[in-house]
Amino acid sequence: MTCGDIIKIIIAIILPPLGVFLETGCSGAFLLNILLTILGYIPGIIHAVYIITTR
């Protein structure tokens, strides 16, 4: 895990779709994260951190 990943995780906690967008760009994961964040803030955070740590 690099320093950039840590910054992305902090951004993902504050605004989950932005963290995913910084990692993947405008992709299916980004759109899914927007949907999860609308349905519930915590699922959006979990998905964002998962995407950042696995890529």
N, C-alpha and C positions, 0 to 999 in steps of 0.2 A: 504494500500500500504506500503510495507516494503522498507527498504533501498536497498535491493537486486533488487527490482522492479525498483527503480529509476536508479540504475546503468545499468540495462538491457535496460531501455528506452533511456538512453544516448548512449549506444552502438548501439541501434536500429536506432538512428538518424544518427550516423556516418556510420554504415554498417548494413542495415536492415536485411539481411538474418542471420547474426551472432546473432542478438538479438532474432530472432525467434528460431534459433537452440538451444540457451541456454535455452529457455523456453520449447520447445517441443521435441527436439532431431530431428532425421532424420524422418520427418513425411510428410504428405500431405501438411500441413500448411507451412512447410519449403520450399518444392518444389514450391508451389504457390507463396511464397514470392520471391523466386529467379526469377520466371517468371515476377512478377510485377515489381521488381527492374530493370530487363532488359528493360521492356517496358517503364518504367518511374520511376525516383528515388522517387518522391513524393508518388505515390501509394504504393510503397514498404514500405516507412516509415509509412504511415497511417495503412497499414495492420499489420506491426510489432508492433506498439503501441497498436492496437486493440487486438492482440493476447496476448500481455504481460499483459494488464490491465484486460482482461476477464478471465484469468486462475489463 
